[in-house]
Structure formats: C-alpha cells, structure tokens
C-alpha cells in the first residue's frame, strides 16, 4: 500500500472515531491527548500510525470501521506496514 493511501485511510479512521463521542473519548484517553489538543497532536510525526495502531488493537472497532468505510480489514495491517516506523507515543511535556 502506498504511504499516501495509508495516510488517507488513517484520516478516515480519525473521522470514524470522531463521529462517536465514546470511540473518540477512548482514543483520547488511551493516547493521553486532551480534546483541545487533537489538532496539534495530528501534526506530530507518527500520529497517523497511532490511529491505525489504535484501531488494529481492537477487533470489534476494526470490524465496525471496515464495514462502515467499505474497506478490507486487512488494509489496516497494510497501512501499518506502509506507515512503518516506531509506534507513536505522544511526548508529554
């Protein structure tokens, strides 16, 4: 999967999470990002990979996303590989 396609898929994941307050809240809690910090965090290297990793870690969430977005669940693994690098961990000041 080309990196640009993986990035686009990650943005779809963010939209999917943001469409449901519970899903978004869980992502924010697990990542340590505050609701007002998400735009700044999105500019950090590895953020998109972090979205993909979050989705991949929860089979129920992954299945729901794949069904809603009309994508093959295996595309999430392909996106992880395409985005490569170290798993994203937010730097806490």
Residue pairs with C-beta under 8 A, 6 or more apart in sequence:
1 75
1 78
1 79
1 81
1 82
2 82
3 82
3 83
5 79
5 82
6 48
6 52
6 78
6 79
6 80
6 82
6 83
7 48
7 83
9 52
9 71
9 75
9 76
9 79
10 48
10 49
10 51
10 52
10 79
10 83
11 48
12 65
12 69
12 71
13 51
13 52
13 54
13 55
13 65
14 42
14 51
16 23
16 65
16 68
16 69
17 23
17 24
17 27
17 51
17 54
18 24
23 61
27 33
27 51
27 54
28 34
28 35
28 38
30 54
31 41
31 50
31 54
31 90
32 90
32 92
33 41
33 90
41 47
41 90
44 88
44 90
44 91
45 85
45 88
46 85
46 86
46 87
46 88
46 89
47 88
48 83
49 80
49 83
49 84
49 85
49 87
49 88
50 87
50 88
50 89
50 90
52 76
52 79
52 80
52 83
53 80
53 87
53 88
54 61
55 61
55 62
55 65
55 76
56 62
56 76
56 77
56 80
62 73
62 76
63 73
65 71
65 76
66 72
66 73
66 75
66 76
